[in-house]
């Protein structure tokens, strides 16, 4: 099975922490040159220092950019892709705040749409020429199991994640002829800052203790535990490899069996 990413350049969004950082580590371990993208320069520098090197020729880098500043984002990524074409794009961005859909202000939907789908489109157009020229492209979107089953009290997130999933499915049909695949990884409950936020929101909304909320969440997971970021990252990395070249346009839940739909 060909898992070698030597000579490939991966751009990992949200690469300074959580699932993004774990994915960057896995991709680097397989030989890819990795560029981390996030807002915080300090966090990026710390994450960069932790990236492994499979061989001496690997070159890792960072881009400090805000996903909501589309002009700045495009300029920085296009500049990086001009120096080294990007063959692997990992779209990964923190989810919107919780709350029911009916109570969300229209601007909450608009901001989430801009941060997730529009920013992903900006990134796609910045790296696509290099993917086409290489005859190799892997676009992996880290989204949510909510694209299969909406999650209670995540109304804005459920809506926007669904839009991203359909965007990806459309692209999968358009780009496959160029040797480019587009797939979605759907994490279940994973030990990240996002999970901490969800636990805190539910504790505040219900008045229950954090331990009670956590126990209730784990009761829905057949595996009986939360995922580690590295377990999500392993699937992201596999989809980026030559071995996954015929996997295209799919949603892959990595959730310990929690999602009830097929």
C-alpha positions in Angstrom: 0.0 0.0 0.0 1.5 3.3 -1.1 1.4 5.8 1.8 4.4 7.7 0.8 3.9 11.5 0.5 7.5 12.4 -0.2 7.6 15.4 -2.6 4.0 16.4 -1.8 3.2 19.8 -0.2 0.3 19.8 2.3 -1.5 23.0 3.5 -3.2 22.3 6.8 -5.7 24.8 8.1 -6.2 25.2 11.8 -2.8 23.5 12.0 -1.7 25.0 15.3 -3.8 22.8 17.6 -6.3 20.0 17.9 -7.2 17.8 14.9 -5.4 20.2 12.5 -2.1 19.9 14.3 -2.5 16.1 14.6 -3.1 15.8 10.9 0.0 17.9 10.1 2.1 15.6 12.2 0.7 12.5 10.4 1.3 14.0 7.0 4.8 15.1 7.9 5.6 11.6 9.2 4.5 10.2 5.8 7.1 12.5 4.1 5.0 15.5 3.0 6.3 19.1 3.3 3.7 20.7 5.5 2.6 24.4 5.7 0.5 25.2 8.8 -2.1 27.9 8.6 -3.7 29.5 11.6 -4.2 33.0 13.1 -1.7 32.9 16.0 1.9 33.3 15.0 3.0 32.1 18.5 0.9 29.0 18.3 2.1 28.3 14.7 5.7 28.5 15.8 5.1 26.0 18.6 3.4 23.6 16.3 6.0 24.0 13.6 8.7 23.0 16.1 6.9 19.7 16.7 6.6 18.5 13.1 8.6 15.4 12.3 10.8 14.9 9.3 11.0 11.6 7.5 13.9 12.8 5.3 16.3 15.7 5.3 14.8 17.4 2.2 11.5 18.1 4.0 10.6 21.8 4.4 7.9 22.8 6.8 6.5 26.3 7.0 3.7 28.5 8.4 1.2 31.0 7.3 -0.5 33.4 9.8 -3.8 34.3 8.3 -7.4 34.9 9.3 -10.0 32.8 7.5 -12.4 35.7 7.5 -10.0 38.0 5.7 -10.5 36.5 2.3 -8.3 38.9 0.3 -5.4 38.5 2.8 -5.9 34.7 2.9 -5.8 34.4 -0.9 -2.7 36.5 -1.3 -0.7 34.6 1.4 -1.7 31.2 0.1 -1.2 32.0 -3.5 2.3 33.3 -2.7 3.1 30.1 -0.8 1.7 27.9 -3.6 3.7 29.9 -6.2 6.9 28.9 -4.4 5.8 25.3 -3.9 2.6 24.0 -5.5 0.2 22.5 -3.0 -1.0 19.0 -3.7 -2.9 18.4 -0.4 -5.4 20.8 1.2 -6.8 20.0 4.6 -9.8 22.3 5.4 -10.2 22.5 9.1 -11.7 25.4 11.1 -13.4 25.7 14.5 -17.1 25.4 14.6 -19.6 28.2 15.2 -21.0 28.8 18.7 -23.8 26.5 19.9 -27.5 27.3 20.2 -30.8 26.4 18.4 -31.2 27.3 14.8 -34.4 29.3 15.3 -32.7 31.7 17.8 -29.6 32.4 15.7 -29.3 35.9 14.3 -28.9 36.0 10.4 -25.4 37.4 10.9 -24.4 34.2 12.7 -25.2 32.2 9.6 -23.5 34.7 7.4 -20.3 34.7 9.5 -20.2 30.9 9.6 -20.8 30.7 5.9 -17.9 33.1 5.2 -15.5 31.4 7.6 -16.2 27.9 6.4 -17.5 27.6 2.9 -16.3 30.9 1.3 -12.9 30.6 2.9 -12.6 27.0 1.6 -13.5 28.2 -1.9 -10.8 30.9 -1.7 -8.2 28.3 -0.7 -9.4 25.9 -3.4 -8.9 28.5 -6.1 -5.5 29.4 -4.7 -4.1 25.9 -4.8 -6.0 24.3 -7.7 -3.6 25.4 -10.5 -0.8 23.5 -8.7 -2.9 20.4 -8.2 -3.9 20.3 -11.9 -0.3 20.9 -13.0 0.9 18.1 -10.7 -1.9 15.7 -11.8 -2.3 15.0 -8.1 -4.7 16.6 -5.6 -6.2 15.7 -2.3 -8.8 17.9 -0.6 -9.9 16.7 2.8 -12.5 18.6 4.7 -12.7 18.1 8.5 -16.4 18.8 9.2 -18.9 17.0 11.4 -21.1 14.0 11.8 -24.0 16.5 11.7 -24.0 16.2 7.9 -25.5 12.8 8.5 -27.5 13.5 11.7 -28.0 17.1 13.0 -26.7 17.6 16.5 -29.0 19.2 19.0 -28.2 22.8 20.0 -25.7 23.3 17.1 -28.1 24.9 14.7 -25.7 27.2 12.8 -23.0 24.5 12.7 -25.4 21.8 11.4 -26.5 24.2 8.6 -23.1 25.3 7.5 -21.4 21.9 7.7 -24.1 20.5 5.5 -23.3 23.2 2.9 -19.6 22.4 3.0 -20.4 18.7 2.5 -22.5 19.4 -0.6 -19.8 21.8 -1.9 -17.3 19.0 -1.6 -19.5 16.4 -3.3 -20.0 18.7 -6.2 -16.2 19.3 -6.5 -15.5 15.6 -6.4 -17.4 15.1 -9.6 -15.8 18.1 -11.3 -12.1 17.6 -10.4 -11.6 13.8 -10.5 -10.6 14.0 -14.1 -7.5 15.9 -13.0 -6.4 13.3 -10.5 -7.9 15.3 -7.6 -10.1 13.8 -5.0 -12.4 15.6 -2.5 -13.5 13.9 0.7 -14.9 14.7 4.1 -13.9 13.4 7.5 -16.6 13.6 10.1 -15.1 13.5 13.6 -17.2 12.3 16.5 -16.6 13.6 20.1 -12.8 14.3 20.1 -10.6 15.6 22.9 -10.1 19.1 21.6 -10.9 22.7 22.7 -14.1 22.4 20.6 -15.3 19.5 22.9 -14.5 21.6 26.0 -16.6 24.4 24.5 -19.5 22.0 23.9 -19.3 20.6 27.4 -19.2 24.1 28.9 -22.2 25.2 26.8 -24.3 22.2 27.8 -23.4 22.6 31.5 -24.5 26.2 31.4 -27.7 25.4 29.5 -28.8 22.5 31.6 -27.4 23.2 35.1 -25.9 19.7 35.2 -22.3 19.0 36.2 -19.6 18.6 33.6 -19.3 14.9 34.7 -23.0 14.3 34.1 -22.9 15.9 30.6 -19.8 13.9 29.7 -21.4 10.7 30.9 -24.5 11.3 28.8 -22.4 12.0 25.7 -20.3 8.9 26.2 -23.5 6.8 26.6 -24.2 7.5 22.9 -20.8 6.2 21.8 -20.5 2.5 21.4 -16.7 2.7 21.8 -17.4 4.2 25.2 -14.7 7.0 25.0 -13.8 10.2 23.3 -11.5 10.1 20.3 -7.9 11.3 20.4 -7.0 13.9 17.7 -4.5 11.5 16.3 -7.2 9.0 15.5 -9.0 11.5 13.3 -5.7 12.6 11.8 -4.9 9.1 10.7 -7.9 9.0 8.5 -7.2 12.5 7.1 -3.6 11.4 6.3 -4.8 8.2 4.6 -7.1 10.1 2.3 -4.2 12.3 1.3 -2.1 9.3 0.1 -1.8 7.6 -3.3 -3.4 4.5 -1.7 -6.7 6.5 -1.4 -6.7 7.6 -5.1 -10.0 5.9 -5.9 -11.8 7.2 -2.8 -13.7 10.3 -3.9 -16.8 12.3 -2.8 -17.4 10.4 0.4 -18.2 11.3 4.1 -16.1 9.2 6.5 -17.4 9.2 10.1 -14.7 8.7 12.7 -16.9 8.6 15.7 -16.6 5.3 17.6 -19.9 4.1 16.0 -22.0 7.0 17.4 -23.7 8.0 14.1 -26.8 5.8 13.6 -27.2 6.3 9.9 -25.3 4.4 7.3 
